[in-house]
Amino acid sequence: MGTRVNRPQSIFYDQAIREKLSADYKSNIYDVSILMTEWSMAAAAIVAFSELFPDNQNLSYRSEQVLADDFARERVNVYRTNKL
């Protein structure tokens, strides 16, 4: 399980990805779209793992960090409300 949880965390907390998603990054809209999708899914996965394993304090802590980010919380709510 560790590898499955660590991948979304490594994507969500990667500073290079965050910089590319910033408003200043305009080199290739296709790359930004792919990164946005992967970053959003990583945020949703972190929250989902914490809900699947509510006794794991580390996962709960990471989930709280994700949900403290307003943009990430908005993206997670998109996945929660849409039936994919």
N, C-alpha and C positions, 0 to 999 in steps of 0.2 A: 504494500500500500504506500510505502514511503515515496517511491519513485512517482507514482501517480499524483500524489499531492505536491511533490516538490516541483514538478514541471510547471503547473499553473502558477505557483509562487515565483518561480524564476522568471517567468514571462511578465507577470504583473509588476514585480519590483524592479525589472530591468530598466536602468536609467536611460540607456540608448534607445529603447523602444519608446519610453515616455517623451524623449526629446524629438523623435521622429513624428510622434503624434501631435506635437505642439502646433500651434497655428503658424509658426514660422517655417515649418517644413513643407515646401511646395514642389519638390523636385519631381515626384511621380505620384499622382493621385491613386493609381492602382496599387502601388506598394503600401500607401497609407491605409487604403481600404482593407487590404489583407491583414495588416498589423492591427487595425482597429477591431476586426472580427476576432482575431486570435486573442488580443488583449481582453476584449469583453468576455469571451468564453472562459478565459483564465480566471477573471474576477468571479464569474458565475460558478465556476468549478470549486473555487476556494470556499465560497459560501455553501455550496451544495455538500461538500465533504464535511463541513462543520455541522450541517444539519443531519447528515447520515451518522455521524459519530459525535453526539452531543457531550459525551463524557470526556472527550479529548480536549484538554484546556488549551493546548497549542493551536489546534484548529479553530477553536472558538476565538482565541485572541487574534489570529490572522483574519478571520471573518469580520470581526469588529473593526479591524484596520481597513479592510476593503470597504465596508459599509460607511466608514467615517469619511471616505472620499466621495464628495457629492456626485461627481461624474460617474464613478464606478457604481455607486448605488443606483443611479438612473439606468445604467446599462444592465445591471442585475435585475432590476424590476421589469425591464423589457423582456428578459428571458422568463421571468416568473409569470407574466401576464399573457404572453403569446403561447399558443399551443403549436409547438414546432413539429 
